[in-house]
């Protein structure tokens, strides 16, 4: 019997093999394309269990099948792409199940935009680790990539807010991962199940290699590279939910997430700085950080010009009155473009406090501290005034991806992070390296400057073989530089197809072997998203690259 027919017989959800559906799910927002054999839309956790069991049975029968999970498809690493079976959660498993005091429970296919509406409505609460793609991202991807975003500087990444994960293990059984006491861990290890085996073997691995694991943890505020073995044991607890967070569906499939929330502070002021010379960036960051901004974000001149040019399209997504108000607020930016005074970089420092006066005081103090370093400075007293800058920042990658005139926004060195104190020495070395490739691509700069997390997005003509070769040639040179400064290859976008082969460069072979052992413990038959996190090769990168826009 064909695989699709087997799945239709065992699942209640949709099982599709038509060309249009398979093509739709062959891409995410990365530089890769893999066309799945079957696209499945599970109805619920029982469907996910049945799906995993079928894949396991087929694998044991000698058929080369596997399973990748997908939520909204905003991944920039190729994480949810597969040429076998993809499970898409946004169609059916998309509910926000509960919002309480300090927490919310949701299914993986729930869109963040819907999630936030409900959490704000219930006590003005928020999940502060949302990514820039907040309007189109889903909770499953946020958890499985360990996402971070504009508020990570103050509030940390998603791992800080994961309280409990309900999962389907690689044999189709169910488990709930959360922080366990020593006594609870002992009880779990006594189970005669795959879950019990996982607890026994993971505890043994962590004890045996404790020193190596502790030394392997990247010394940056944001990291999504590798398996977060260093996060499992904290404060006397044992928490495998921390391991599943950021694992890209390679260890288990998440079916329900309980996430912690914070109170949304009510008052914000923003300091916007326009830089005509990027050499001033490191010093500005050093001057502003002591004032504890909630976020310190940036986007470059190319993004700025595209955003102004495409303003009508951006505003059309908003309500009429809001669009009209924002259109008038952009008049100074129109004049800036017309007079040729476009800044090289727009830097946004936002301060949030419980009172308007305190937020404004911090913004003014930061402005005074950075006096003379920026071409010009604007102090915005509230969120309404700063809204237009956030629209451009949050939509920056989408704008570039859709409007590059024959070029493709190609994220492959898009997410490295370094210690912020290293920026003054690091930045000139990076720009010197990138200048060697002038003529083969142009690039844009955006990102979370306060965390030392930069998004360098090359705009490339991927139909040209010599340009495609740059992806394999330049990335190791950038990562060598990043690692020399104590950084990580990915602060929030994760490994996927694009960065898994670089994990030995970052962690060394001994730590990578621990990653491989972790994968074997959870998924001995290698059916869950193989080739991501462990086992990925440079041939995978080359073979899956899209051929053009």
Residue pairs with C-beta under 8 A, 6 or more apart in sequence:
1 9
3 37
3 38
3 54
3 58
3 63
3 65
3 85
4 15
4 17
4 37
4 38
6 54
6 58
7 15
7 38
7 40
7 51
7 54
7 85
8 15
10 50
10 51
10 53
10 54
11 40
11 42
11 43
11 47
11 50
11 51
12 43
12 44
12 47
13 40
13 41
13 42
13 43
13 47
13 91
13 92
14 40
14 41
14 91
15 38
15 39
15 40
15 41
16 22
16 38
16 39
16 40
16 41
17 37
17 38
17 39
21 39
22 35
22 36
22 37
22 39
23 35
24 39
25 36
25 39
25 70
25 73
25 86
25 88
26 33
26 34
26 35
26 36
26 81
27 33
27 73
27 81
27 546
28 70
28 73
28 74
28 75
28 76
28 78
28 79
28 80
28 81
29 73
29 74
29 75
29 76
29 397
29 401
29 411
30 75
30 76
30 77
30 78
30 79
30 81
30 411
30 496
30 497
30 498
31 78
31 408
31 410
31 411
31 412
31 462
31 471
31 498
31 545
31 546
32 78
32 81
32 497
32 498
32 541
32 544
32 545
32 546
33 81
33 544
33 545
33 546
34 78
34 81
34 82
34 83
34 544
35 83
36 68
36 82
36 83
36 84
36 85
36 86
37 65
37 83
37 84
37 85
38 84
38 85
38 86
39 85
39 86
39 88
40 51
40 85
40 86
40 87
40 88
41 87
41 88
41 89
41 91
41 92
42 48
42 51
42 87
42 89
42 92
42 93
43 92
43 93
44 92
44 93
44 255
45 93
45 166
45 168
45 174
45 255
45 256
48 87
48 93
48 168
48 253
48 255
49 168
49 172
49 173
49 174
50 172
51 67
51 85
51 87
52 67
52 168
52 169
52 170
52 171
52 172
52 253
52 527
52 528
53 171
53 172
55 65
55 66
55 67
55 85
55 527
56 170
56 171
56 172
56 525
56 527
58 65
59 65
59 66
59 525
59 527
60 525
64 84
65 84
65 85
65 527
66 82
66 84
66 85
66 526
66 527
66 528
66 529
66 530
67 82
67 84
67 85
67 86
67 87
67 253
67 527
67 528
67 529
68 79
68 80
68 81
68 82
68 84
68 85
68 86
68 87
68 249
68 528
68 529
69 80
69 86
69 87
69 89
69 108
69 140
69 144
69 249
69 253
69 254
69 529
70 80
70 86
70 87
70 88
70 89
71 80
71 88
71 89
71 90
71 108
71 109
71 137
71 138
71 139
71 140
71 141
71 144
72 90
72 109
72 111
72 133
72 136
72 137
72 138
72 140
72 141
73 80
73 141
74 131
74 133
74 136
74 137
74 138
74 141
75 141
75 145
75 493
75 494
75 496
76 397
76 411
76 414
76 415
76 493
76 496
76 498
77 145
77 248
77 411
77 490
77 493
77 494
77 495
77 496
77 497
77 498
77 499
78 496
78 497
78 498
78 532
78 544
79 144
79 145
79 248
79 249
79 494
79 495
79 496
79 497
79 529
79 532
80 86
80 141
80 248
80 249
80 529
81 496
81 497
81 544
82 529
87 253
88 109
89 107
89 108
89 109
89 138
89 140
90 109
90 111
90 138
91 109
92 109
93 107
93 108
93 109
93 255
94 107
94 109
94 110
94 111
94 138
95 106
95 107
95 110
96 104
96 105
96 106
96 107
96 110
96 114
96 115
96 118
97 105
97 106
97 107
97 256
98 104
98 105
99 105
99 118
99 119
99 121
99 122
99 125
99 261
100 122
101 123
102 125
102 260
102 261
103 163
103 258
103 259
103 260
103 261
104 115
104 118
104 119
104 125
104 127
104 258
104 259
104 261
105 256
105 257
105 258
105 259
106 115
106 139
106 256
106 257
106 259
107 139
107 140
107 255
107 256
107 257
108 138
108 139
108 140
108 141
108 143
108 144
108 254
108 255
108 256
108 257
109 138
109 139
109 140
110 138
110 139
110 140
111 136
111 137
111 138
111 139
112 127
112 130
112 131
112 134
112 135
112 137
112 138
112 139
112 142
113 134
113 135
113 136
115 127
115 139
116 126
116 127
116 130
116 134
119 125
119 126
119 127
119 261
120 126
120 264
123 263
124 263
124 264
124 266
125 261
125 262
125 263
125 264
126 261
126 262
126 263
126 264
127 142
127 158
127 161
127 259
127 260
127 261
127 262
128 151
128 152
128 154
128 155
128 156
128 161
128 262
129 142
129 147
129 148
129 149
129 151
129 152
129 155
129 156
129 157
129 158
129 160
129 161
130 137
130 142
130 147
130 149
130 150
130 151
131 137
131 142
131 147
131 148
131 149
131 492
132 149
132 150
132 393
132 394
132 396
132 397
133 394
133 397
133 398
134 149
134 394
135 394
136 398
137 147
139 257
139 259
140 254
140 257
141 147
142 158
143 158
143 162
143 165
143 244
143 245
143 254
143 257
143 259
144 244
144 245
144 246
144 247
144 248
144 249
144 254
145 158
145 224
145 246
145 248
145 492
145 493
145 494
146 157
146 158
146 159
146 224
146 228
146 245
146 246
146 492
146 494
147 157
147 158
147 492
148 156
148 157
148 158
148 222
148 448
148 451
148 453
148 491
148 492
149 448
149 492
150 295
150 297
150 350
150 390
150 393
150 394
150 448
151 294
151 295
152 221
152 222
152 295
152 448
152 451
152 453
152 492
153 221
153 293
153 294
153 295
153 296
153 448
153 450
153 451
154 292
154 293
154 294
154 295
154 352
155 262
155 294
156 221
157 222
157 492
158 245
158 246
158 259
159 228
159 231
159 242
159 245
159 246
160 260
161 259
161 260
161 261
162 241
162 242
162 245
162 257
162 258
162 259
162 260
163 178
163 179
163 241
163 258
163 259
163 260
164 176
164 177
164 178
164 241
164 257
164 258
165 176
165 177
165 178
165 241
165 244
165 245
165 254
165 256
165 257
165 258
166 174
166 175
166 176
166 254
166 255
166 256
166 257
167 174
167 175
167 176
167 177
167 244
167 252
167 253
167 254
167 255
168 174
168 175
168 252
168 253
168 255
169 175
169 194
169 195
169 198
169 252
169 522
170 194
170 251
170 252
170 522
170 523
170 524
170 525
170 527
170 528
171 194
173 193
173 194
173 195
175 195
175 198
175 252
177 239
177 240
177 241
177 243
177 244
177 252
178 239
178 241
178 258
179 234
179 237
179 238
179 239
179 241
180 188
180 237
180 238
180 239
181 236
181 237
182 236
182 238
185 199
185 203
185 238
188 195
188 196
188 199
189 196
189 199
189 200
189 203
190 196
191 199
197 521
198 240
198 521
198 522
199 238
199 240
201 521
202 232
202 240
202 243
202 518
202 521
203 238
205 229
205 514
205 517
205 518
205 521
206 213
206 229
206 232
206 233
209 514
212 510
212 511
212 514
213 229
213 230
213 511
213 514
214 230
216 226
216 229
216 230
216 507
216 508
216 511
217 223
217 230
218 225
218 417
218 486
218 487
218 488
218 506
219 419
219 486
220 417
220 418
220 419
220 451
220 452
220 486
220 487
220 488
220 491
221 417
221 451
221 452
222 417
222 448
222 451
222 453
222 488
222 491
222 492
223 417
223 488
223 490
223 491
224 246
224 415
224 488
224 490
224 491
224 492
224 493
224 494
224 495
225 488
225 489
225 490
225 494
225 495
225 499
225 503
225 506
225 507
226 495
226 503
226 506
226 507
226 511
226 512
226 515
226 533
227 243
227 246
227 247
227 251
227 514
227 515
227 518
227 519
227 533
228 242
228 243
228 245
228 246
229 243
229 514
229 515
229 518
231 239
231 242
231 243
231 245
232 238
232 239
232 240
232 242
232 243
233 239
234 242
243 251
243 518
244 251
244 252
244 254
246 494
247 533
248 494
248 495
248 496
248 529
248 532
248 533
249 528
249 529
249 532
250 519
250 522
250 523
250 528
250 529
250 530
250 532
250 533
250 534
251 518
251 519
251 522
251 523
251 528
252 522
252 528
253 528
265 294
265 352
265 353
265 354
266 354
267 352
267 353
267 354
267 355
267 356
267 358
267 359
267 382
268 294
268 350
268 351
268 352
268 353
268 359
268 382
268 383
268 386
269 350
269 351
269 356
269 359
269 360
269 362
269 363
269 379
269 380
269 381
269 382
270 348
270 349
270 350
270 351
270 363
270 379
270 380
270 385
270 386
270 389
271 288
271 293
271 348
271 349
271 350
271 351
271 363
271 366
271 367
271 370
271 377
271 378
271 379
271 380
272 346
272 347
272 348
272 349
272 377
272 378
272 379
272 380
272 386
272 389
273 284
273 346
273 347
273 348
273 349
273 370
273 373
273 374
273 376
273 377
274 343
274 345
274 346
274 347
274 374
274 375
274 376
274 377
274 378
275 281
275 284
275 343
275 344
275 345
275 346
275 347
275 373
275 374
275 375
276 343
276 344
276 375
277 344
277 375
278 344
278 345
278 427
278 431
278 445
279 427
279 428
280 373
280 374
281 298
281 345
281 347
281 423
281 427
281 449
282 423
282 424
282 427
283 373
283 424
284 347
284 370
284 373
284 374
285 296
285 420
285 423
285 449
285 450
286 420
286 421
286 423
286 424
287 366
287 369
287 370
287 373
288 296
288 349
288 366
288 369
288 370
288 450
289 296
289 420
289 450
290 369
291 349
291 351
291 362
291 365
291 366
291 369
292 351
292 362
293 349
293 350
293 351
293 362
293 366
293 450
294 350
294 351
294 352
295 348
295 349
295 350
295 448
295 450
296 347
296 348
296 349
296 350
296 448
296 449
296 450
296 451
297 347
297 348
297 350
297 393
297 446
297 447
297 448
297 449
297 450
298 345
298 346
298 347
298 348
298 393
298 445
298 446
298 447
298 449
299 345
299 346
299 392
299 393
299 396
299 444
299 445
299 446
300 344
300 345
300 346
300 444
300 445
300 446
301 342
301 343
301 344
301 345
302 400
302 442
302 444
302 459
303 392
303 396
303 399
303 400
303 444
303 446
304 333
304 337
304 342
304 343
304 346
304 392
305 337
305 342
306 399
306 400
306 403
307 314
307 391
307 392
307 395
307 396
307 399
308 330
308 333
308 334
308 337
309 337
310 399
310 403
311 327
311 330
314 391
314 392
314 395
314 399
315 323
315 326
315 327
316 323
318 326
326 387
326 388
326 391
329 385
329 387
329 388
330 388
333 388
336 342
336 343
343 375
343 376
345 445
346 389
346 392
347 374
347 449
348 386
348 389
348 390
348 393
349 363
349 366
349 450
350 386
351 359
351 360
351 362
351 363
351 366
352 359
353 359
353 362
356 381
356 382
360 379
360 381
363 379
363 380
364 379
367 377
367 379
370 377
371 377
380 386
380 389
392 399
393 446
396 444
396 446
397 409
397 411
397 446
397 455
397 457
400 409
400 444
400 457
400 459
401 408
401 409
404 459
404 549
406 461
406 549
407 441
407 442
407 459
407 460
407 461
407 549
408 459
408 460
408 461
408 462
408 546
408 548
408 549
409 444
409 457
409 458
409 459
410 441
410 457
410 458
410 459
410 460
410 462
410 471
411 455
411 457
411 493
411 498
412 458
412 471
412 474
412 475
412 498
413 456
413 458
413 474
413 475
413 478
413 479
414 455
414 456
414 457
414 493
415 453
415 454
415 455
415 489
415 490
415 491
415 492
415 493
416 453
416 454
416 456
416 478
416 479
416 482
416 487
416 488
416 489
416 490
416 491
417 451
417 452
417 453
417 454
417 482
417 487
417 488
417 490
417 491
418 426
418 452
418 454
418 482
418 485
418 486
418 487
419 452
419 485
419 486
419 487
420 449
420 450
420 451
420 452
422 452
422 485
422 486
422 487
423 449
423 452
425 485
426 481
426 482
426 485
429 481
430 456
430 478
430 481
433 474
433 477
433 478
433 481
434 443
434 456
437 470
437 474
440 460
440 466
440 467
440 470
441 458
441 459
441 460
441 461
441 467
441 470
442 458
442 459
443 456
443 457
443 458
443 459
444 456
444 457
444 459
445 454
445 455
445 456
445 457
446 455
446 457
447 453
447 454
447 455
448 491
451 491
452 487
453 491
453 492
456 478
458 470
460 467
460 468
460 470
461 467
461 548
462 468
462 545
462 546
462 547
462 548
462 549
463 547
463 548
463 549
468 545
471 541
471 545
472 538
472 541
472 542
475 498
475 502
476 502
476 505
479 489
479 502
479 505
479 506
480 505
482 488
482 489
483 489
483 505
483 506
488 506
489 495
489 499
489 502
489 505
489 506
490 499
495 503
495 532
495 533
495 536
496 532
497 531
497 532
497 536
497 540
497 541
497 544
498 541
500 531
500 532
500 533
500 534
500 535
500 536
500 540
501 536
501 537
501 538
501 540
501 541
503 512
503 515
503 533
503 534
504 512
507 515
512 534
515 533
515 534
516 534
516 535
519 526
519 533
519 534
519 535
522 528
526 535
531 537
531 540
